[in-house]
Amino acid sequence: MHEFIKQEEKNILKGIAKPPRGALGKILAEFDPEIIIGHPTFHCEDNIGSLVYRDLEGIRNVFYDNRVAVIIADGTYNDKSNDTSNIEAAIAGAKKALHEFTEQERKNVLVYTGPHEGYDSAHFSPGKGNAFKMIFEEMEPTQAKAILLLDGDLRNDMTPWQRVYKKVVEHHEKHYPGEDFFVTARYARHIVDASLTRNVVGPLTTLMGSYVPGGISGDIMLSAGAVAKERIANWNDARRNYGTDIATTFDNIADPTTRIYEVYLGAKLHDVTDDAKLSIMPGQVIGAALERILYYEDLDRRITHRLEHDVPLKKIVVWDSDRTNIDFINPGTTNVFNIDVKREALSTKLDDFKTDIEKVLRPTSYEEIISNHKILTDSINAKTDEIVLMSISQQRWIELLYEVMGYVMVTRDIESSKKALNYLYTAAFVEFCSEKLKDLGYTTLSAVRGIQENLGVGDSKAKAFYSENVDNVVKTLALNFYQGRSRIIDRMKELN
């Protein structure tokens, strides 16, 4: 085999740390896959074995006439942790599945699992983007026509998802041969999930020329040509970490030669995450979006052109539930949202962001934030039961986005802009969550405290609630932002 890659069983391979470029690619080229499925993992040991099993069951049912490679690029293992739990779990899942395959079925699949630590070691970064970069580059020697990238914490049945992606590939090859494609997913996500996607990145994608209703998805498929463009992209620190999904989506939307599809997949069943926590991750995501916007502005002034002219949004190809044959799925419940923790963070951490907020916003807007912060802090100290937050309505949030975008377009100061947005978006997100909770009948702090350990929407109400109170609200936010985008020019003129 190879000194960096060991065979566990036939067609099940295990990598070790600091894999050199080309080692996996050589093996992939010999296997000659038509489709590659990739998973980045980080502490997914309780799920990745099951996910690999579900991958292989899906391949058996859907891609039975194709050769498919499954790659798990793990970020849990490194020189310090020596934690191989994700790698071993993936191998166990692969063995369990392939022991049920016939010899011929087994010949058509290859499973590789290993760490991505040290890959491209001159620019080492342990994030999700680094996992993608490794998979993209090791795909290069192959003739694979598409790669399907899926988060490592997914608990969905993979067979219906794979069936949809296969249909898109077949449709595209029939109707648009030779064109590149990028497929993103739309699904119901818990009301406190994907807050960055819904409230920041979603509106900003419109400045790239298209509105993608599902926002930014971690579950995407790219044609070989689209992957080739990824390999030569600017892989800065944000893109190598949490900003990878945003950067890839922005680049594909911006490329006039790439056809964008959005497919409905029911719900994303995974570990619901709380993005709005004033941490490193939101800053990297926002920074990646702003960097891409400035890149394309510097390339051909397309952002300014879109701000100054009546340019309609380009339509993407949308496959709804009727076309994918996947019905709505209730995303279920979570305990990651705690309204007291949110209020306390907004109250106590403003000083960490105050300088950047003052620099980025108009003076009147800054004073408004300071005033609303005092009202929030006073309410916490008074221990009232009223849900008092930072008073950032949807329209006010849009106005704040205009101010920040105007500032970053003039100054190119991504660092201050992303820090300011980190705080402002968190404040807006908690406000939006409060509105949804009130729609569900929870109008006081004590009422929210009573349900936040098991926060969700009952099955009888979930489909209508997620459609009207989540998806439509997010769509309205993005389209209203785009409709009033000339306000960004107003801010730019103030600063010039």
Residue pairs with C-beta under 8 A, 6 or more apart in sequence:
1 7
1 13
1 27
2 23
2 26
2 27
4 15
4 16
4 18
4 19
4 20
4 23
5 13
5 14
5 15
5 16
5 19
5 23
5 24
5 27
5 112
5 114
6 13
6 14
6 15
6 16
7 13
7 14
8 14
8 91
8 95
9 95
9 98
10 106
11 98
11 106
11 107
11 109
11 110
11 111
12 91
12 94
12 95
12 98
12 111
13 27
13 110
13 111
13 112
13 113
13 114
14 87
14 91
14 112
14 113
14 114
15 23
15 24
15 112
15 113
15 114
15 115
16 114
16 115
17 77
17 78
17 79
17 115
17 117
17 118
18 117
18 118
18 119
18 121
19 114
19 115
19 116
19 118
19 119
19 134
21 119
21 120
21 137
21 138
22 138
22 141
24 71
24 112
24 114
24 134
24 138
25 137
25 138
25 139
25 140
25 141
25 142
26 141
27 110
27 112
28 36
28 69
28 110
28 112
28 138
28 139
28 141
28 142
28 144
29 141
29 142
31 67
31 69
31 110
32 67
32 142
32 143
33 66
33 67
33 68
33 69
33 110
33 142
33 144
34 66
34 67
34 68
34 143
34 144
34 145
35 63
35 66
35 67
35 68
35 69
35 144
35 145
35 146
35 147
35 148
36 68
36 69
36 70
36 71
36 135
36 139
36 142
36 144
36 146
36 147
36 148
37 55
37 59
37 68
37 69
37 70
37 71
37 147
37 148
37 149
37 150
38 70
38 71
38 72
38 73
38 131
38 132
38 135
38 147
38 148
38 149
38 150
39 48
39 51
39 52
39 70
39 71
39 72
39 73
39 149
39 150
39 151
39 152
40 73
40 74
40 75
40 116
40 128
40 131
40 132
40 149
40 151
40 152
41 48
41 72
41 73
41 74
41 75
41 76
41 86
41 90
41 131
41 152
42 74
42 75
42 76
42 86
42 128
42 152
43 76
43 86
44 51
44 76
44 86
44 89
44 152
44 153
45 76
45 85
45 86
45 89
46 89
47 152
47 153
47 154
47 155
47 271
48 72
48 86
48 89
48 90
48 93
48 152
49 89
49 90
49 92
49 93
49 96
50 93
50 155
51 93
51 150
51 152
51 154
51 155
51 158
52 70
52 72
52 90
52 93
52 94
52 97
52 111
52 113
53 93
53 94
53 96
53 97
54 156
54 157
54 158
54 159
55 70
55 97
55 158
56 70
56 93
56 94
56 97
56 98
56 101
56 109
56 111
57 97
57 158
57 159
58 157
58 158
58 159
58 161
58 162
58 163
59 66
59 68
59 70
59 108
59 109
59 162
60 101
60 105
61 159
61 162
61 163
62 159
62 162
62 163
62 166
63 162
63 166
64 105
64 108
66 108
67 108
67 109
67 110
68 108
68 109
68 110
69 109
69 110
69 111
69 112
69 144
70 94
70 109
70 110
70 111
70 112
71 112
71 113
71 135
71 138
72 86
72 87
72 90
72 111
72 112
72 113
72 114
72 152
73 114
73 115
73 116
73 131
73 132
73 134
73 135
74 86
74 87
74 90
74 113
74 114
74 115
74 116
74 131
75 115
75 116
75 117
75 126
75 127
75 128
75 130
75 131
76 83
76 85
76 86
76 87
76 115
77 83
77 84
77 86
77 87
77 115
77 117
78 115
78 117
78 126
79 117
86 113
86 152
87 113
87 114
87 115
90 111
90 113
91 111
91 113
94 111
94 113
98 106
98 109
98 111
101 109
116 126
116 130
116 131
116 134
117 124
117 126
118 124
119 130
119 133
119 134
120 130
120 133
120 134
120 137
123 235
123 240
124 130
125 237
125 240
125 241
126 241
127 240
127 241
127 242
127 244
128 241
128 242
128 244
128 245
129 235
129 238
129 239
129 240
129 241
129 242
129 243
129 244
129 247
130 240
130 241
132 149
132 230
132 244
132 248
133 230
133 235
133 240
135 147
135 149
136 147
136 227
136 230
136 231
137 231
139 147
139 224
139 227
140 228
140 231
143 224
144 224
145 169
145 223
145 224
146 165
146 169
146 181
146 221
146 222
146 223
146 224
147 221
147 222
147 224
147 227
148 162
148 165
148 220
148 221
149 218
149 219
149 220
149 221
149 222
150 158
150 161
150 218
150 219
151 218
151 219
151 270
153 270
153 271
154 219
154 268
154 269
154 270
155 269
155 270
156 265
156 266
156 267
156 268
156 269
160 265
160 266
160 324
160 325
160 326
161 219
161 265
163 325
164 263
164 265
164 319
164 324
164 325
164 326
165 183
165 221
165 263
167 324
168 181
168 183
168 221
168 261
168 263
168 319
169 181
169 221
172 179
172 181
172 223
172 259
172 261
176 259
179 223
179 257
179 258
179 259
180 222
180 223
180 225
180 226
180 229
180 255
180 257
180 258
180 259
181 221
181 222
181 223
181 226
181 258
181 259
181 260
181 261
182 220
182 221
182 222
182 223
182 226
182 249
182 252
182 253
182 258
182 259
182 260
182 261
183 220
183 221
183 222
183 261
183 262
183 263
184 212
184 214
184 216
184 217
184 219
184 220
184 249
184 260
184 261
184 262
184 263
185 214
185 217
185 219
185 220
185 262
185 263
185 264
185 265
185 268
186 213
186 214
186 215
186 217
186 262
186 263
186 264
186 265
186 318
187 214
187 264
187 265
187 266
187 267
187 268
187 329
188 266
188 267
188 268
188 328
188 329
188 330
188 331
188 462
188 466
188 470
188 471
189 267
189 268
189 331
189 470
190 272
190 331
190 332
190 333
190 334
190 455
190 456
191 433
191 436
191 455
191 457
191 466
191 469
191 470
192 272
192 274
192 334
192 336
192 337
192 433
192 455
193 268
193 272
193 273
193 331
193 334
194 215
194 275
195 274
195 275
195 276
195 425
195 429
196 216
196 275
196 276
196 282
196 285
196 286
196 425
197 215
197 216
197 217
198 215
198 474
198 477
199 397
199 425
199 428
199 429
199 432
199 474
199 477
200 285
200 286
200 289
200 401
200 421
200 425
201 215
201 216
201 246
201 285
201 286
201 289
202 211
202 212
202 215
202 216
202 474
202 477
202 478
203 398
203 401
203 477
203 478
203 481
203 482
204 289
204 290
204 293
204 401
204 405
205 211
205 212
205 215
205 216
205 249
205 250
205 253
205 478
206 313
206 478
206 479
206 481
206 482
206 485
207 293
207 303
207 306
207 307
207 405
207 482
207 485
208 250
208 253
208 254
208 292
208 293
208 296
209 253
209 254
209 302
209 306
209 311
209 313
209 314
210 253
210 260
210 313
210 314
210 315
210 316
211 313
211 316
211 475
211 478
211 479
211 482
212 249
212 253
212 260
212 262
212 316
213 262
213 318
213 471
213 474
213 475
214 262
215 474
216 245
216 246
216 249
217 245
217 249
218 245
219 265
219 268
220 245
220 248
220 249
222 230
222 248
222 252
223 258
225 258
226 252
226 255
226 258
229 251
229 255
230 248
230 251
233 239
233 247
233 251
234 295
236 291
237 284
238 247
238 284
238 285
238 287
238 288
238 291
239 247
239 288
241 284
242 280
242 281
242 284
242 285
242 288
243 284
243 285
243 287
243 288
243 289
243 291
244 288
246 285
246 288
246 289
246 292
247 288
247 289
247 291
247 292
250 288
250 289
250 292
250 293
251 292
252 258
252 260
253 260
254 292
254 296
254 302
259 317
260 316
260 317
261 316
261 317
261 318
261 319
262 316
262 317
262 318
262 319
263 319
263 323
263 324
264 319
264 320
264 321
264 323
264 324
264 326
265 324
265 326
266 321
266 326
266 327
266 328
266 329
267 328
267 329
267 330
267 331
267 332
268 331
269 329
269 331
269 332
272 331
272 334
272 336
273 336
274 336
274 337
275 281
275 282
275 285
275 429
276 282
276 342
276 425
276 426
276 429
276 430
277 345
277 426
278 345
278 349
278 352
278 353
278 422
278 423
278 426
282 421
282 422
282 425
282 426
283 418
283 419
283 422
286 417
286 418
286 421
286 422
286 425
287 414
287 415
287 418
290 408
290 414
290 417
290 418
291 414
293 303
293 405
293 408
294 408
294 409
294 412
294 414
296 302
296 303
297 303
297 304
297 409
303 409
304 409
304 489
305 311
306 485
307 485
307 486
307 488
307 489
308 486
308 489
313 482
321 327
321 328
328 462
328 463
328 466
330 456
330 457
330 459
330 462
330 463
331 456
331 462
331 466
332 456
333 454
333 455
333 456
334 455
334 456
335 452
335 453
335 454
335 455
337 433
337 452
337 455
338 452
339 387
339 430
339 433
339 434
339 445
339 448
339 449
339 452
340 445
340 449
342 426
342 430
343 376
343 380
343 388
343 389
343 430
344 380
345 426
346 373
346 376
346 389
346 390
346 423
346 426
346 427
346 430
347 373
347 376
347 377
347 380
349 423
350 373
350 423
352 423
353 419
353 420
353 422
353 423
354 370
356 415
356 416
356 417
356 419
356 420
357 366
357 369
357 420
357 423
357 424
358 366
359 407
359 413
359 416
359 420
360 403
360 404
360 407
360 408
360 413
360 416
360 417
360 420
361 369
361 400
361 403
361 404
361 407
361 420
362 403
362 491
362 494
365 399
365 400
365 403
369 390
369 424
369 427
372 390
372 391
372 392
373 390
375 388
375 391
376 388
376 389
376 390
379 386
379 388
384 445
385 444
385 445
385 446
386 444
386 445
387 434
387 437
387 438
387 443
387 444
387 445
387 448
389 427
389 430
389 431
389 434
390 427
390 428
390 430
390 431
391 431
392 400
392 424
392 427
392 428
392 431
393 431
394 432
394 473
394 476
394 477
394 480
395 480
396 428
397 424
397 425
397 428
397 431
397 477
398 477
398 480
398 481
398 484
399 487
400 424
400 428
401 421
401 481
402 481
402 484
402 485
402 487
402 488
402 490
402 491
403 491
404 417
404 420
404 421
404 424
405 488
405 491
406 487
406 488
406 489
406 490
406 491
406 492
406 494
406 495
407 413
407 416
407 417
407 491
407 495
408 414
408 417
409 488
409 492
410 492
410 495
410 496
411 495
432 473
436 469
436 470
437 443
437 448
439 465
439 469
440 457
440 465
441 447
442 448
442 450
442 451
456 462
457 465
457 466
